[in-house]
Amino acid sequence: MDIIKMLKEKLIMLETIIDKTEDEKELKSFIAQRDELNIEIGKETALAEVAEKAAEKAAAEKAVADTKALNDVASKSVLGTQPKIVVGDPDNYKGYNLKKVVGDIDMLDVNATVKSRFKERPEQSFKLLKHFTDLYQGAMASPVQGKAAMQEGTNSEGGYLTPTEQRAELFAYVRELSVTMPDVTHIPMTSDVMTIPAELANVGVAWTAEEADATASNATFGQVTLTAKRLDAFSTSSNELLEDTNVPGGITAVLLSQFTEAVAKELDNQVLTGTGSPVSGVFTAAAGYSEVFGTGSTAFSELLESNVRNIIGKIPPERLDGAKWYMHNSVLWSYFYGLKDGDKRPLFVPSMSQGVPGTLFGYPVKQSSQATSTSGAGATMAAFGNLKGFVVGDRLTNIKLFADPYTLGKSYQTNFYFFTRWAFAHALPGYYGRIVTHT
């Protein structure tokens, strides 16, 4: 029981006794006891007030300490101080259990294709995750104050080299997420500018009479220049995800998925419908062959069977091996589907198996959301041919990652910026063509 409360109850009882006591000697004794009791209550009250103030001070100091501890944890999680490595544990890399990430990939919010590759190629994925862990920890260790403060060429601010073997694996992820990358000619670049030959005319042969001079015939070549341009990828992550310990290291897998998916999408955009910066795509460039709609025809709905047939006929037969169609999914199903030849046979034959493309005049059809979907004057409806004549160069050895935990700090989010370099060129435009509306 509270001692002050007990003393006050005793005081009340004593007051009652005093009121009823008539003997003068006893009354003096009870009054003396009351006075002593009041003094004791005063002392206990004073001690209680001191203890209360001390408790309040301790609570305030504890609150400050707890806040500092929480800030330290957040700082360590968001700004890069990682858990200690368990010595001798092969599953850990810089404090992250990356083998567990590969095993628990289904728990993470990553692209299905990336998940599949993790499971099919765990060793290669493990190496790439290590590299993204280096990128991530390097970026978080030196976060930028905002986008304007980023210096893409400064390694100490998040830029790190990508080893050759990891570069190949990274491009493999991009290829699987892209519509066009599996078909183009890929050239790893060792410098920001590279010149490559472009075929102009093939070597010819001729029948020559006995003892007559051979007919001179030389192949002629032009040159195209690959100039690497910077490609930025951007993603935002909640700091709760960065601090998540359910799948240690999972953030690196999420960043890998976001990065490769964003890059694959933009590469498709440039190869198909680029507008000149950094490249004109096969849908927009004058390079290659063109099959133009009839006079005045600017609507995709006016597509004819002859347009489909004619563009195939314009590609040299020896270059048709590996040829494919490329178009927007809405264009395919709105205009090509149902189109028939003179014998009432459908030109487009859909596939009944997921992942297997349908065929148009016997050639595979690849659908891309980056292709043109809207009619208009001079609009390309579809591209056809072998895209190995289109060259894509990569400078993935200087991939960089920056972290910005400040711009969206109020929302408890961190921005991530990726920087890579890519180059494009129409090296052999005679391998492909396009169906385009009248201008």
Summary of the structure (lengths in Angstrom):
residues: 439
radius of gyration: 37.8
end to end distance: 96.7
largest distance: 161.6
contacts: 1320
relative contact order: 0.14
helix: 45%
strand: 21%
